[in-house]
Amino acid sequence: MSADPRPKILVLPPGSIFVGLHRHAARIMSDRACEVLEGLGTVEWNESGRVLTREEVAERIPGCTAVLTSYGAPRFDDELLAVASDLRVIGHAGGSIKRFILPPVFERGIAVTHAAITIGESVAEWALTVTLMALRKVHTVDRALQAGEAWPDYLALGPRELYRKRVGVIGASVVGRALIKLLKPFDPDILVYDPYLSDQDAADLGVRHVDSLDELMATSDIITNHAPTTPETSGMVNARLLGLVKDGALFVNTARADAVDYDALLKELQTGRITAALDVFPLPEPLAEDSPFRELPNVILSPHVAGFTVESRLRLGETVADEFARFFAGEPLLYGVTADMLATMG
């Protein structure tokens, strides 16, 4: 009997997160995703109920053509790749790949793809949601009613519309671009700060590219951060820039806290002159119970959940499964990652 000629696919997410009708349907793996994978080749599922150790991955990866990774993936370095001589493609059903996809992967010609677009779309939807909530003072009237106030003086709160406002987007990342698309029906004036955004890309996106953060921070009604965490973005939104933000503006952060001076942001928020919607905070998260951010009425807080919905989680696996289908059909990957891209990715 000849060996199975079909690809062997190793799925690393543990079986403990598998739920649903299909025995391998996880919070990140829909029935459809599992069916696509099983239609492509022989699938080895992780039914251990936990994240596999590096040694266990090394034992299972020989002979595998594709590996589907997610949170807790091991570093793909020379040592691990030495026992993965048949590996041709890695697909990450999660967020950032920078921690575990190393240069040897690309040097060996292994294709890399990821599902960041799925998370990006969900984060962008959240950013739009909290923007509308903050502008219309939903959080304020909700708290008032929850506290027993019968009829808050709504107009005195200064509710505003998003229509035709100037929105400053920091970072034309996957999330930034997804948000720009969602903003378009509101006919805003969109400024984008991103040193890697070309004038042609800006024109294609229908935005105005600014060369420095000063104009964006000083003139925008809404400022939303979607910059990746890199050495050059660390502390980028500093006290000076936050001081430029005009009274009544909204600052939204659904990216990472590292790009923002949170001590300076806190001081500006404590004056009451600006509002913020914050989904991320300086590590270690979650936000400390005694954090002064919790006491501010002009802040919408959320516990780093902007990218999480039932649907977005399930689409993670579907996105990678569809990418594997394209790869094995000899078609271009829609979300392929190159070595050059890693430097500017979050």
C-alpha positions as CSV (number, residue, x, y, z in Angstrom):
1,M,0.0,0.0,0.0
2,S,1.4,3.4,-1.0
3,A,1.7,6.3,1.5
4,D,-1.1,8.9,1.4
5,P,0.0,11.4,-1.2
6,R,-2.1,14.2,0.3
7,P,-0.6,16.9,2.5
8,K,-0.2,16.2,6.2
9,I,-1.5,19.2,8.2
10,L,-0.6,19.7,11.9
11,V,-3.1,21.7,13.9
12,L,-1.5,23.0,17.1
13,P,-4.4,24.7,19.0
14,P,-5.4,22.3,21.8
15,G,-8.5,20.2,21.9
16,S,-9.5,21.8,25.2
17,I,-10.9,24.7,23.3
18,F,-12.8,22.6,20.8
19,V,-16.5,22.9,21.0
20,G,-19.5,22.8,18.7
21,L,-21.0,20.2,16.4
22,H,-17.7,19.0,14.9
23,R,-15.4,17.2,17.3
24,H,-12.6,19.4,16.2
25,A,-14.6,22.7,16.0
26,A,-12.8,25.1,18.4
27,R,-13.5,28.7,19.4
28,I,-11.1,29.4,16.6
29,M,-12.1,26.5,14.3
30,S,-15.6,26.4,12.8
31,D,-17.0,23.2,11.4
32,R,-16.4,24.7,7.9
33,A,-12.8,25.3,8.7
34,C,-12.3,21.8,9.9
35,E,-14.0,20.4,6.8
36,V,-11.8,22.4,4.5
37,L,-8.7,21.1,6.3
38,E,-9.8,17.5,6.2
39,G,-10.7,17.9,2.5
40,L,-7.1,19.1,1.8
41,G,-5.2,16.3,3.4
42,T,-4.5,14.2,6.5
43,V,-5.0,16.3,9.6
44,E,-3.3,15.7,12.9
45,W,-5.3,17.4,15.6
46,N,-4.0,18.3,19.0
47,E,-6.4,16.4,21.3
48,S,-4.2,16.7,24.4
49,G,-6.3,19.4,25.9
50,R,-3.4,21.8,26.3
51,V,-0.8,23.7,24.4
52,L,1.9,21.4,23.2
53,T,5.4,21.8,24.4
54,R,8.2,22.6,22.0
55,E,9.4,19.0,22.3
56,E,6.0,17.6,21.5
57,V,5.7,19.8,18.4
58,A,9.1,18.6,17.3
59,E,7.9,15.0,17.7
60,R,4.8,15.6,15.6
61,I,6.0,17.9,12.9
62,P,8.2,15.5,10.8
63,G,6.4,14.7,7.5
64,C,4.0,17.7,7.9
65,T,3.5,19.9,4.9
66,A,1.4,22.6,6.7
67,V,1.1,23.7,10.3
68,L,-1.8,25.7,11.7
69,T,-0.6,27.7,14.7
70,S,-2.4,29.9,17.2
71,Y,-1.7,31.3,20.6
72,G,1.2,29.6,22.4
73,A,3.0,28.6,19.2
74,P,6.7,27.6,19.5
75,R,9.5,29.5,17.9
76,F,10.2,28.2,14.4
77,D,14.0,28.4,14.6
78,D,16.7,26.3,13.0
79,E,16.4,23.6,15.6
80,L,12.7,23.1,15.1
81,L,12.9,23.5,11.3
82,A,15.6,20.9,11.1
83,V,13.0,18.2,11.9
84,A,10.4,19.8,9.7
85,S,12.0,19.1,6.3
86,D,8.7,18.7,4.5
87,L,7.1,21.9,5.9
88,R,6.0,24.2,3.1
89,V,3.5,26.6,4.7
90,I,2.6,28.0,8.2
91,G,-0.7,29.6,8.8
92,H,-1.4,31.5,12.0
93,A,-4.9,31.6,13.3
94,G,-4.2,34.5,15.7
95,G,-2.7,37.9,15.9
96,S,1.0,38.8,15.8
97,I,3.5,36.3,14.4
98,K,6.7,38.2,15.2
99,R,7.4,36.2,18.4
100,F,7.7,32.9,16.7
101,I,8.2,33.3,13.0
102,L,11.9,33.8,12.7
103,P,14.2,34.5,9.6
104,P,15.1,30.8,9.1
105,V,11.4,30.2,8.1
106,F,11.7,32.6,5.1
107,E,15.3,31.5,4.3
108,R,14.0,28.0,3.8
109,G,11.3,29.2,1.4
110,I,8.4,28.3,3.7
111,A,5.3,30.3,2.9
112,V,3.7,32.2,5.8
113,T,0.2,33.5,6.1
114,H,-2.0,34.7,9.0
115,A,-5.5,35.7,10.0
116,A,-4.7,39.2,11.2
117,I,-7.3,40.6,8.8
118,T,-10.0,38.8,10.8
119,I,-8.9,40.4,14.1
120,G,-8.4,43.7,12.3
121,E,-11.9,43.9,11.1
122,S,-13.3,43.1,14.5
123,V,-11.0,45.7,16.2
124,A,-12.0,48.3,13.7
125,E,-15.7,47.6,14.4
126,W,-15.0,48.1,18.1
127,A,-13.1,51.4,17.5
128,L,-16.1,52.7,15.5
129,T,-18.4,51.5,18.2
130,V,-16.7,53.3,21.1
131,T,-16.2,56.4,19.0
132,L,-19.9,56.7,18.4
133,M,-20.6,55.9,22.1
134,A,-18.2,58.5,23.3
135,L,-19.4,61.2,20.9
136,R,-23.0,60.6,21.8
137,K,-22.2,60.3,25.5
138,V,-23.8,56.8,25.7
139,H,-21.5,55.8,28.6
140,T,-22.4,58.9,30.5
141,V,-26.2,58.6,30.3
142,D,-25.9,54.9,31.0
143,R,-24.0,55.5,34.2
144,A,-26.5,58.2,35.2
145,L,-29.5,55.9,34.7
146,Q,-27.8,53.0,36.4
147,A,-27.2,55.3,39.4
148,G,-30.9,56.1,39.6
149,E,-31.0,59.5,37.9
150,A,-34.4,59.9,36.3
151,W,-33.7,62.2,33.4
152,P,-30.1,63.3,32.7
153,D,-29.7,66.7,31.0
154,Y,-28.5,65.1,27.8
155,L,-27.9,68.2,25.7
156,A,-25.8,69.7,28.5
157,L,-23.4,66.9,28.1
158,G,-22.5,68.1,24.6
159,P,-23.4,65.0,22.5
160,R,-21.8,65.2,19.0
161,E,-22.1,63.4,15.7
162,L,-19.4,61.6,13.8
163,Y,-20.6,63.1,10.4
164,R,-18.0,65.3,8.7
165,K,-15.6,65.2,11.7
166,R,-11.9,65.2,11.2
167,V,-10.5,61.8,12.2
168,G,-6.8,61.2,12.7
169,V,-5.7,57.7,12.2
170,I,-2.3,56.8,13.5
171,G,-1.0,53.8,11.5
172,A,-2.4,52.5,8.2
173,S,-2.2,49.0,9.6
174,V,-4.7,46.2,8.9
175,V,-6.9,47.7,11.6
176,G,-6.3,51.3,10.5
177,R,-7.4,50.4,6.9
178,A,-10.4,48.5,8.1
179,L,-11.5,51.4,10.2
180,I,-11.0,53.9,7.3
181,K,-13.4,51.7,5.3
182,L,-16.0,51.8,8.1
183,L,-15.7,55.5,8.5
184,K,-16.4,56.4,4.9
185,P,-20.3,56.6,5.2
186,F,-19.9,59.4,7.8
187,D,-18.1,61.6,5.2
188,P,-15.2,62.4,7.5
189,D,-12.0,64.3,6.8
190,I,-9.4,61.5,7.5
191,L,-5.8,62.2,8.2
192,V,-3.3,59.4,8.4
193,Y,0.1,59.4,9.9
194,D,2.2,56.5,8.8
195,P,5.8,56.8,7.5
196,Y,5.4,53.7,5.4
197,L,2.2,54.9,3.6
198,S,2.9,56.1,0.1
199,D,1.0,59.0,-1.5
200,Q,-0.6,56.6,-3.9
201,D,-1.8,54.3,-1.1
202,A,-3.2,57.3,0.6
203,A,-5.0,58.4,-2.5
204,D,-6.4,54.8,-3.0
205,L,-7.6,54.9,0.6
206,G,-9.2,58.3,0.1
207,V,-7.3,59.9,3.0
208,R,-4.8,62.7,3.5
209,H,-1.3,61.6,4.4
210,V,0.4,63.9,7.0
211,D,4.2,63.8,7.5
212,S,4.2,64.5,11.2
213,L,1.9,63.7,14.2
214,D,1.7,67.4,15.2
215,E,-1.0,68.4,12.7
216,L,-3.0,65.2,13.3
217,M,-3.0,65.5,17.0
218,A,-3.7,69.2,17.1
219,T,-6.5,69.4,14.5
220,S,-8.4,66.1,14.8
221,D,-11.8,65.7,16.5
222,I,-11.1,62.0,16.9
223,I,-7.7,60.4,17.2
224,T,-7.4,56.7,16.9
225,N,-4.2,54.7,17.4
226,H,-3.5,51.7,15.3
227,A,0.3,51.8,15.2
228,P,2.2,48.5,15.6
229,T,4.5,47.9,18.5
230,T,8.0,48.5,17.1
231,P,11.1,50.3,18.5
232,E,10.3,53.4,16.5
233,T,6.7,53.6,17.8
234,S,7.6,53.2,21.5
235,G,6.4,56.2,23.4
236,M,5.5,57.9,20.1
237,V,2.4,59.6,21.5
238,N,4.1,61.6,24.2
239,A,3.2,64.4,26.6
240,R,4.0,67.1,24.1
241,L,1.7,65.7,21.5
242,L,-1.1,64.9,23.9
243,G,-0.9,68.6,25.0
244,L,-1.6,69.6,21.4
245,V,-4.9,67.8,21.4
246,K,-7.8,70.3,21.2
247,D,-10.4,70.5,23.9
248,G,-13.4,68.2,23.4
249,A,-11.4,65.7,21.2
250,L,-11.6,62.0,21.6
251,F,-8.6,59.7,21.9
252,V,-9.1,56.0,21.1
253,N,-6.5,53.3,21.6
254,T,-7.2,49.7,20.5
255,A,-3.7,48.9,19.4
256,R,-1.0,48.5,22.1
257,A,-0.2,50.8,25.1
258,D,3.5,50.9,24.3
259,A,3.0,53.7,21.7
260,V,1.3,56.0,24.2
261,D,2.7,57.8,27.3
262,Y,-0.2,56.7,29.6
263,D,1.0,58.9,32.5
264,A,0.7,61.9,30.2
265,L,-2.6,60.7,28.9
266,L,-3.9,60.3,32.4
267,K,-3.0,63.9,33.3
268,E,-4.8,65.2,30.2
269,L,-7.9,63.2,31.0
270,Q,-7.9,64.3,34.6
271,T,-8.4,67.9,33.4
272,G,-11.6,66.8,31.8
273,R,-10.9,68.6,28.6
274,I,-10.7,65.4,26.4
275,T,-12.3,62.0,26.3
276,A,-10.8,58.6,25.7
277,A,-11.8,55.1,24.9
278,L,-9.1,52.6,26.0
279,D,-9.0,48.9,25.3
280,V,-5.3,48.4,26.1
281,F,-3.0,49.4,29.0
282,P,0.6,49.2,30.0
283,L,1.7,45.7,30.9
284,P,1.0,43.8,33.0
285,E,-2.7,43.8,32.0
286,P,-5.5,43.7,33.2
287,L,-5.9,47.2,34.5
288,A,-5.1,47.4,38.2
289,E,-8.1,47.6,40.5
290,D,-6.8,50.9,42.0
291,S,-5.9,52.5,38.6
292,P,-7.0,56.1,38.5
293,F,-8.3,55.5,35.0
294,R,-11.2,53.6,36.6
295,E,-12.3,56.8,38.4
296,L,-12.6,59.0,35.3
297,P,-16.1,59.7,34.0
298,N,-14.7,60.8,30.6
299,V,-13.2,57.4,29.8
300,I,-14.7,54.3,28.3
301,L,-12.7,51.3,29.5
302,S,-12.6,47.8,28.1
303,P,-10.3,44.8,29.0
304,H,-8.4,44.2,25.8
305,V,-11.4,42.6,24.0
306,A,-11.7,44.7,20.9
307,G,-10.8,41.8,18.6
308,F,-12.9,39.2,20.3
309,T,-16.3,38.1,19.1
310,V,-17.8,34.7,18.6
311,E,-17.7,35.2,14.9
312,S,-14.2,36.7,14.6
313,R,-12.8,33.9,16.6
314,L,-14.3,31.3,14.4
315,R,-13.2,33.2,11.3
316,L,-9.5,32.8,12.4
317,G,-9.5,29.2,11.5
318,E,-11.5,29.7,8.4
319,T,-9.1,32.3,7.1
320,V,-6.1,30.0,7.5
321,A,-8.0,27.0,6.1
322,D,-8.9,29.0,3.0
323,E,-5.3,30.2,2.7
324,F,-4.1,26.5,2.8
325,A,-6.6,25.7,0.1
326,R,-5.2,28.4,-2.1
327,F,-1.7,27.3,-1.4
328,F,-2.2,23.7,-2.3
329,A,-4.2,24.7,-5.4
330,G,-1.2,26.8,-6.5
331,E,-3.0,30.1,-6.1
332,P,-1.5,33.2,-4.5
333,L,-2.1,33.7,-0.8
334,L,-4.3,36.6,0.1
335,Y,-2.6,37.3,3.4
336,G,0.9,36.1,2.8
337,V,3.7,37.5,5.0
338,T,7.2,38.2,3.7
339,A,10.4,38.7,5.7
340,D,10.5,42.4,4.8
341,M,7.0,42.9,6.3
342,L,8.0,41.7,9.8
343,A,9.8,44.9,10.7
344,T,6.7,47.0,10.4
345,M,4.2,44.5,11.8
346,G,2.8,44.5,15.3
